């Protein structure tokens, strides 16, 4: 079966701009979570969507937002980009998103560089 | 506030020997723990998990031990193989709360298995 697809793989943006990242989960999976990975910080939880509703949210500013469509595909948006937003953004899909690890499949990520 | 800590950024082990990766947590609400393995340019891959009702879980060459009183878990890989060289992340979840879908990750330990 197809895995989790994240697009684009690489992105370079200028400070102040906004960016939209996309994640297509495994077919049938209804939960999509987003994580930010930076050197020295590990993976930090951004938010989780389940059946088009945001179910959990991490401690990120309101510049980070997301949404999920009826086909479970999800987008993440970052507005007014800052240099510190440069990171690898990972998406994980799960059937139910109940925190059980083997149910989470990660995509390869989008590498965002803000200059 | 790093609730999941991996204090060793790197570890080097000879092929055939045991690799022991450690993880500490501070949040007593965590009741489910996971290990992920990550190769460069790929998303994390689930390795093994353990529930807080157990103190050990085995899967082939991988064993995870949990010491709840010490809030400590460890991943043992025996025997270590060159293909095990990767970054290993410890993660925790609070299944008993409304935030079950949120995984809290450590900062990772880079394992290098040498010939």
HADDOCK unambig.tbl for C-alpha pairs under 7 A between the chains (distance, minus, plus):
assign (segid A and resid 40 and name CA) (segid B and resid 107 and name CA) 5.95 0.50 0.50
assign (segid A and resid 41 and name CA) (segid B and resid 107 and name CA) 5.36 0.50 0.50
assign (segid A and resid 42 and name CA) (segid B and resid 105 and name CA) 6.24 0.50 0.50
assign (segid A and resid 42 and name CA) (segid B and resid 106 and name CA) 5.67 0.50 0.50
assign (segid A and resid 42 and name CA) (segid B and resid 107 and name CA) 3.79 0.50 0.50
assign (segid A and resid 42 and name CA) (segid B and resid 108 and name CA) 6.26 0.50 0.50
assign (segid A and resid 43 and name CA) (segid B and resid 105 and name CA) 5.63 0.50 0.50
assign (segid A and resid 44 and name CA) (segid B and resid 104 and name CA) 6.89 0.50 0.50
assign (segid A and resid 44 and name CA) (segid B and resid 105 and name CA) 6.79 0.50 0.50
assign (segid A and resid 45 and name CA) (segid B and resid 102 and name CA) 6.62 0.50 0.50
assign (segid A and resid 45 and name CA) (segid B and resid 103 and name CA) 6.83 0.50 0.50
assign (segid A and resid 45 and name CA) (segid B and resid 104 and name CA) 6.94 0.50 0.50
assign (segid A and resid 56 and name CA) (segid B and resid 99 and name CA) 6.34 0.50 0.50
assign (segid A and resid 56 and name CA) (segid B and resid 102 and name CA) 6.98 0.50 0.50
assign (segid A and resid 90 and name CA) (segid B and resid 43 and name CA) 6.99 0.50 0.50
assign (segid A and resid 97 and name CA) (segid B and resid 101 and name CA) 5.13 0.50 0.50
assign (segid A and resid 98 and name CA) (segid B and resid 100 and name CA) 5.48 0.50 0.50
assign (segid A and resid 98 and name CA) (segid B and resid 101 and name CA) 5.07 0.50 0.50
assign (segid A and resid 99 and name CA) (segid B and resid 93 and name CA) 6.07 0.50 0.50
assign (segid A and resid 99 and name CA) (segid B and resid 95 and name CA) 6.19 0.50 0.50
assign (segid A and resid 99 and name CA) (segid B and resid 100 and name CA) 4.78 0.50 0.50
assign (segid A and resid 99 and name CA) (segid B and resid 101 and name CA) 4.35 0.50 0.50
assign (segid A and resid 99 and name CA) (segid B and resid 102 and name CA) 6.63 0.50 0.50
assign (segid A and resid 99 and name CA) (segid B and resid 103 and name CA) 6.95 0.50 0.50
assign (segid A and resid 101 and name CA) (segid B and resid 34 and name CA) 6.11 0.50 0.50
assign (segid A and resid 101 and name CA) (segid B and resid 46 and name CA) 6.74 0.50 0.50
assign (segid A and resid 101 and name CA) (segid B and resid 49 and name CA) 6.61 0.50 0.50
assign (segid A and resid 102 and name CA) (segid B and resid 46 and name CA) 5.93 0.50 0.50
assign (segid A and resid 106 and name CA) (segid B and resid 43 and name CA) 5.29 0.50 0.50
assign (segid A and resid 106 and name CA) (segid B and resid 44 and name CA) 6.02 0.50 0.50
assign (segid A and resid 106 and name CA) (segid B and resid 45 and name CA) 6.92 0.50 0.50
assign (segid A and resid 107 and name CA) (segid B and resid 43 and name CA) 5.23 0.50 0.50
assign (segid A and resid 108 and name CA) (segid B and resid 41 and name CA) 6.49 0.50 0.50
assign (segid A and resid 108 and name CA) (segid B and resid 42 and name CA) 4.45 0.50 0.50
assign (segid A and resid 108 and name CA) (segid B and resid 43 and name CA) 4.18 0.50 0.50
assign (segid A and resid 109 and name CA) (segid B and resid 43 and name CA) 6.25 0.50 0.50
